[in-house]
C-alpha cells in the first residue's frame, strides 16, 4: 500500500502542463506568493491522467492512477484531483483553490474512506480534520505569520518558474497533518539539470530535471518538465522510507487524428445490417527456395489453416479508421504505435475460427468497406538444394573441370502469418465469401 504521504502525490505530481519545482542551492532564491517570477502562459486549463507505480528493481507495479482537472483563470487556480487506488472502489477526492494572480492558497479539502479535511486560508488557517476510523474530529485554527503556498498546489507551479541549469530556490508550504507540531515547512529546489524523456506516443522531449526535497516528509522528487511546453511527463519519488515510486503521464489528451469519429454511425455499420462476410483463413506454405521460390504447384503443403479459436478482426473501414491505419504504419517505423480512443476500439468486431479448416463469419453488417485482419502461427516447411561434394573430371590425365554434387533437403520451423484484406459490401443482405490467405 502507498503511505499517506505518498498518496498526496494525487495532486502534487500531476499537472502535465503546470508543474513547478522547489529547491535550494548555494544562492537560494526565497519564493513566496506575490513575489515569484511566474510565467502564467504555461498555466493551462485541462484534464490529465497519471499512473502511479512502485518500482522494485526492474519491476514496476501499478498501485494507483490520478485524474487531474485544472481550471485556471485570472481570479483563481483550481485543481481537482481524484485518486483511484488499485483494487479499491473508493476514490479519494482533493480540491485545491488558490488566488489566480499570487497563488496564495484560499481553500483545500480532501475526502476519502479514512478521513475528511477542510481548510480555509486567510488571516488564519481554519477548518477541521475528521478521522473516520477513530471518529476523532480536530478543529483547526492557526495564525498565519508569513506567506506560503499550499503543499498540494506548489508542484503545479514549478513549470511556471524561470527554470535553467543550476537554478535553485525554496518555497514555504503549508501541509496539515494531525501528527504535526508545525505544518509550515519548506520545499527545496536543490538542482535543475537538462535531460530527455521519451514517450511511446510522441517520441523524445527535452526536459528540465527538477529535484525537490521536502522538509516535511524528507522525501525527494525529480520532476521531468518539458522545456518547451512545461508539461509534466514523469516524477521519480524517492521516499524517506526507502520506496521508489514512479508517476507517468498517460497522455490521455493525445489526439493525432484529423478525421472525427462518429460512434453512433460506426456502431450501426456492424450491428444494424443483414449482410454477412464469411471466409477461410490460411497460409499457402511455399516450400521452394532459390530458383523454384514462388512456384506453388510443386509444393506438398499448400495450405495451413488458421487453428480453431483464432481471432479474426473486422474494422469498419471509415475515413477515421483509414487514417488510424496510415498513422500506425508511419509510427511503427519509429518503434511507436498510435492507440485507438476507447469509443473507437469498442466499434471493432471479432469472430473466431470455428473449425479445423479456418472458417469464420461476421453477421449483421451494413453496406460499406471493412478491413478483415488475422494473425496465426503454423509450421513452415522448406526445401533447399545443398552442395554435398565435388567431382573432378579428367580425360587422358588432363583436368577437364569440376561438377558440384547436390541434394535436396527439407526443413521445418515455426512461422507466423499476418493477413489483412479490405472487403466491400455493396447492398443490404449481401453474402460475401472471402479467402484470407498469406502466401510465403
Secondary structure, DSSP 8 states (H G I E B T S, - for coil): ---HHHHTHHHHT--TT--B--B--TT-EEE-TTSS---GGG---EEEEEEEEEEETTEEEEEEEEEEEEEE-SSEEEEEEEEEETT-S--EEEEEEEETTT--EEEEEEE-SSEEEEEEESSEEEEEEEETTTTEEEEEEEE--S--EETTTGGGTBBTS---TT--EEEEEE---TT-S--EEEEEEEEEEEEEEEETTTEEEEEEEEEEEETTT--EEEEEEETTT--EEEEEEE-TTS-EEEEEE--TT----SS---HHHHHHHHHS--EEEEEEEEEE---B-GGGTT-GGG-S--EEE--TT-EEEEEE--HHHHHHHHHHHHHHTTT------HHHHTTEEEEE--STT-EEEEEEE-SEEEEEEEEEEEEEEEEEEEEEEEEEEEETTEEEEEEEEEEEEEEEEEEEEEEEEEEEE-STT-EEEEEEEEE-
